[in-house]
């Protein structure tokens, strides 16, 4: 396409008009039309002149306007595919290196994904010399109300094509196109940011002296946020209601586990997506399937029950890292990673749960010149999906001075993250710096995170702080609010601990409240926390037994039984009536949660409560006066009936109380046996009578129980 004669813009337009705009496939290259190849062969200044001439012609209401639009679009395509000589050279060198492993069958599996990833990055680079100009040209045309609608629509459609089919739009603009659409971006006057050196550091402060010994973001990666922007399900968009998305918890876990498997380094190229932002479009499917599994909720950050857990004060983060490095060196371990969970425990009022998952890695390297250790820390925030904040030090004392806030973007303060929860399979045991501030805000965050992440040791540390001036001098009301540790949306962290089966943390919380010495009504209010108005967390838990947390049911009941509270307050808590007057034990039987019912009954029977109170709790009559056992018999729930009768029959309750409970008469005198007869549960009737026959009750009492349908005397 090289031209020997001098070039002028009018001749250029005429020459280009004679060429085809039909794209033709090419081996190992993107498809191209003759018009595109012509525009690509021009110098940048010539493309500028050609583009301006075509833009003027596009405004006319003539056949030439349509032809001018087609050629103008080819010029933009040429701009998007233009790379500097240095970029071309680096790309070729990288592809040669990528191709080397493909000489073997095994190496081909490594080589092909690398070749594809490098090619994708090459065409999506925001450092292409004419990328910003091309994108801004699209924005100008799409947002120009003086142009005919068909011209603006054609430009918008072509821009979408470049984003999702050609893959020549940079990730940050691609994300905005997906989120807002081309027309909205154009209407709002969007232009590609020109990142100069000063702009870069104004947007991304790296600390005093611009040194790697202060946490910094890499200038090579954009601060792109894809958190919650990628749908898991086929055919679904992130904006669809109830669609499961790739959230911070998934990204943080992937960063952590993938780094562990890659010598402590995370490869951001693994997050490459070709086409629309969707789970199916990850380039490296094998990596995606291993590390980005679509779990709706990742209990324990997805680490499993054997993960090490700790709560660290924001100000002591650097000290904990220094301690971790010392332990790594002592064991010969070179790297470790962890998931970090933060939440806001300040003022309430947030619309939804404020929790956020992040990740970190630590790695000991060796300075190749000096042979001395170098300590590298990265903190990954999924709200900056394709980068992390990094620090590199040679002196652990300088690391000790850093707080967690130094590793996060000031635009994402996360309630200043007074404390953080750390969950890991590879961090050394006891790495956390256990010194804690007796500050109300820090203590509140510590309690909340310890309950949610099941870190009983953190609660015991708080208990030891109660005599410190920062806590000992505050009034009971403020202390109760601190110990309540509600998250910003009003979610009770004790209710979260019950829901997720965090038995050890629940027990430690009970010890903490006993040591706090609050007035009984405040103490009881904290244990009687609700999941929503009128529904105690304990009652809700008895209905669902979420995560099979039966141990936690027993633990909570024991915490109440051991609480420094009057007997009636304990009864009210164990009864746990909801707004409709249904006790927790009745909720369990109505939900056919026999195991939960049995565990609660066991704790009640073993408690030191008076017999009359035990009887009240075990009867568990609802607002209509119907006992829990009667509901189970009416439904034919044989397993629940058997659990009730065996536990009561083998207890040390007085015989008269046993008979009263097993008869399960409602307020109108109808017995549980009568309800089962009326419902036609013949097999249950036989089981009921067999169980009565096995009890060590006087025969007269057995006969009374086996006589169905008769009202109480």
Secondary structure, DSSP 8 states (H G I E B T S, - for coil): ----S---HHHHHHHHHTS----EEETTEEEE-HHHHHHHHS-HHHHHHHHHHHHHHHTSSSHHHHHHHHHHHHHHHHHHT---HHHHHHHHHHHHHHHGGGGSHHHHHHHHHHHHHHHHHHHH-TT-TTHHHHHHHHHHHHT-TTS-HHHHHHHHHHHHHIIIII--S-HHHHHHHHHH-HHHHHHTT-------HHHHHHHS---GGG-TTS-EE-TTS-----TT-SB-STT--TTSTT--B--HHHHHHHHHHHHHHTTT---GGGG-B-SSSBGGGBS-HHHHHHH----S--GGGGT-TT-EEEEEEGGGHHHHHHHHHHHHHHHT--EEEEEEEE---SS---SS---EEEEEEEEEEE-TTT--EEEEEEEEEGGGTT--EEEEES-HHHHHT--GGGGS-TT--STT-SEEEEEESSS-TT-S-------HHHHHHHHHHHHHHT-HHHHHHHHHHTTSHHHHTS-HHHHHHHHH---TTS--HHHHHHHTT-HHHHHHHHHHHHHHT--HHHHHHHHT-EEETTEEHHHHHHHH-GGG-HHHHHHHHHHHHHSSS-HHHHHHHHH---TTS--HHHHHHHTT-HHHHHHHHHHHHHS-S-HHHHHHHHH---TTS--HHHHHHHHT-HHHHHHHHHHHHTSSS-HHHHHHHHHT--TTS--HHHHHHHTT-HHHHHHHHHHHHHS---HHHHHHHH-TT----
